[in-house]
Amino acid sequence: MTSDDQPPGTGTLLAASPWPPPPPRNDRYPMLFDVAYPGSLSRWKTALRLPLLLPFLILAYPLSLLLQGALGIGWMAVLARRTYPQWLFAGLSGAFAFVARIDAYLLLLTDRYPSFNPGSSPVTLVYADPPDGRLSRWRVLLWKFALLIPHLFVLAFLGIAVAVVTMLAWFAILFTGNYPRGLFGFVTGVERWRFRTTGYFASFNDRLPPFSLAAEAGPASNATAVVCAVLGLLALGGSTGLFAAAAATLNNRHTLDIDYAALQRAGDSDSGWTVFDDSAGGRTFSVTLVSVADPDDGTSRALGIDDNLRAVTFQMVYWNLTGVDRQLLAASARLKFASSSGNGSTAAIFALADGVPAPVHLDDSVQSTVRFTFVIPFDADPTELLIDPPWSNFRGIRFRFG
């Protein structure tokens, strides 16, 4: 960091203070990030960097939970009062600075072990104090996230480049003891960009970060903000469409309408109502609904159910042609019904595959006789039999009765 980074009139104070300097009071972005370029780096500390970082990697998950909770409190404070609590800002900005020291150590920018004391580290991260009572409520969270989507997209590619550069720097340090200065500046710039977006998302300020690695860069222009908003909203709209399509796919069952009275008359004949599912890697799994025993008096007596209930047993044939064995579960079938007390649904109380109780594996390229038994109110009329697939994560089968 040079003297150009210091506010006027603070040189003597900064020289005597162990704390990092405040952010510059000019048109630069209201955050200061820098890493002092090391004259030389330890080869053995570089070689053993990941084992040395193990304690911090263990702390990463609980620390991330604490940071997420603190971010939520900060957003609520901005929404309620348009101001950021000073105690929370001090804690969060200090935590981000600690994370910056860990990142710099991980990325080989320094071999100074991360410390809770910022004055002993060559890594500086300081955010300007949030403007009191002047933070925007409507920008919090979703709008800022939309504006940051283009930043996150670019940072994702820069992150890949940083990984490659860090690997190259690792070899360079092992052989020469020095981090190539050009590569050092690039990685430092990417980290600077990343922590600008972090502070903006946390609502430390409402000034959109620039698309820049440079320390001297100022906030993004209004035109850049408009472009980011358009791209971010388009990305959010596209992702919403994808989620909707995925939800529709999850609920997209093969449906077959069946005359329930005809199903009751079918008995144990070889004919039936067959549905093929072709979503298992291009192969098929067929389900043929053969008949229904309604009421299934033998099962009702065996179960000892009272007169207000009845057992219903559906017989079907599963034909597994997916190339691997599949597991059958009793919970994979549900029966919907309508009764005098209203509509309802229930899972099968048990299932049999060739006389073997579920859970049981269905062999590949083998037909299996499957029976699902349900207990429903005596006055209920079955309306739908839903089969959740043992062959696919996305589709199921609906036999709809009329």
Secondary structure, DSSP 8 states (H G I E B T S, - for coil): --GGGS-TT-HHHHHH-SS-----SSSS-SEEEEE---S---HHHHHTHHHHTHHHHHHHHHHHHHHHHHHHHHHHHHHHHSS--HHHHHHHHHHHHHHHHHHHHHTTS--S---S-GGG-SEEEEE----TT---STTTTHHHHHHHHHHHHHHHHHHHHHHHHHHHHHHHHHHHS---HHHHHHHHHHHHHHHHHHHHHTTS------S---TT-----HHHHHHHHHHHHHHHHHHHHHHHHHHHHHT--EEEEE-HHHHHH-TT-S--EEEEEEEETTEEEEEEEEEEESS-HHHHHHHT--TTEEEEEEEEEEEEESSS-EEE-GGGEEEEEEETTEEEEEE-SEEEETTEESSEEE-TTEEEEEEEEEEEETT-EEEEEEE--SS-SS--EEEEE-
